Amino acid sequence: MYRSLAETRQALQSGKTNIVELTRTYLQSIQEHSHLNAFLEVFTEDALRQAAMADQKRQAGNPGKLSGMVIGLKDNLCYKGHKVSASSKILEGFTSLYSATVVERLIAEDAVIIGRLNCDEFAMGSSNENSAFGNVQHPLDKALVPGGSSGGSAVAVAAGLCLAALGTDTGGSIRQPASFCGVVGLKPTYGRVSRWGCIAYASSFDQIGPITNNVDDSALILEVIAGQDEYDSTLSTVPVQEYSQNLAFKGKTKIAYLKDCLESEGLDPAIRASMEALFDKLRAEGHIVEPVNFPYLDYVIPAYYVLTTAEASSNLSRYDGIHFGYRSKRAIDLETTYKYSRTEGFGKEVKRRIMLGTFVLSAGYYDAYYSKAQKVRRLIREQTLATLKEYSFIIGPTTPGTAFPFGAHANDPVKMYLEDIYTVQANLAGIPAISLPAIKHPSGLPSGVQLMSAPFSETELLSFARYLSALN
């Protein structure tokens, strides 16, 4: 199976295959790897129809930018005429009435949409153990979690079930599973990619991005899906650059790493050693790599979970058993319709976060929790941007460890939340970040290196990420 769009296009140009046959190969691979539980639904007929149209355009000499790319969608991205459930029972049987802006842009450039991918329910989780449709299996070891919430997306790419996938990242949900599965995961700047058609978890944090096998494919997908959209007023007017045409990194640069992060007791010693070795390699190449203080590391997780659960409490209030989706058979009046439908339709983790969010927004606690968390968020953003004025990038591990066993944190939600400790900073600050499979752990499991950069500096981030991938 081809691991990049460049390889795929070489095979297409040489006549070894065509897009229809390529799509059939992926469909066969999905069937053979159904035990991974990555796909909730495969769009066989639609995918083959799109592939045939893409072949016709290619033969006519006017292929789209993504011609030859077979892509899966996380199950919280709307696709007109297809089911979407956010991996939740509460949206059982719901068919989308429109397509997300990102989906329309992919199709317009001849991408083939092959199916919808399993994820943590409403994108709430770091392990893909919260889906109403069962756990996604790690492609290397069925006893280990693939990461979350975009676990199905990362597994599908890592296992060769599609060339690329879209995920969403609220606090690390693209980068963390990318790290665990050994693929590339990109979270763009908040406001770079339209959220129209993305089922919301926390609206001021959510961002759609690609999961791929290499930086080049991530750059091209971002180039296609980024930019202004009349349906999303939070989008920036900063022009979208041709990321795929500006991937050559030149010169030397200054890179910071968070001293508090690398010295954290929770960091796997082997990952720490790998990071230090990478710093030495970068210095040997002539780059400046220096430690910086980040005094808010202990506050990123509390601030993140106060704010995101508050937004989730508001966003998920629409799922009430009345307007659409699941309705309890025990409902006999308005009150029981709300009570039983939401109790039966939502999973344990979603209910936990809704209740936490409702609590921090309630009278008497709003100022004590929500208002303080917003102030902390501002401090984190200011500190992060101050660092990025002096340094081009912030580098560090994506996750504190490699993939852990299923059930390892089942009885300790706080420990599970701490899996996001290195990724939530980018979401709180609204900056772009990417995870690269650049650490060779002694266990043989993948682990990622994370790069963060200033807002809307995706060109620089992607070019250095590509350079770092080649260096390693």
Helices and strands as residue ranges (DSSP letters): H 5-14, H 19-32, G 34-36, E 39-42, H 44-59, E 70-74, G 89-91, H 101-108, E 112-117, G 121-123, H 151-158, E 164-168, H 175-181, E 184-187, E 208-212, H 215-225, G 243-245, E 254-258, H 259-262, H 269-284, E 288-292, H 297-315, G 316-318, H 334-345, H 348-361, I 366-371, H 372-390, E 393-397, H 413-417, G 418-420, H 424-429, E 433-440, E 446-452, H 458-471
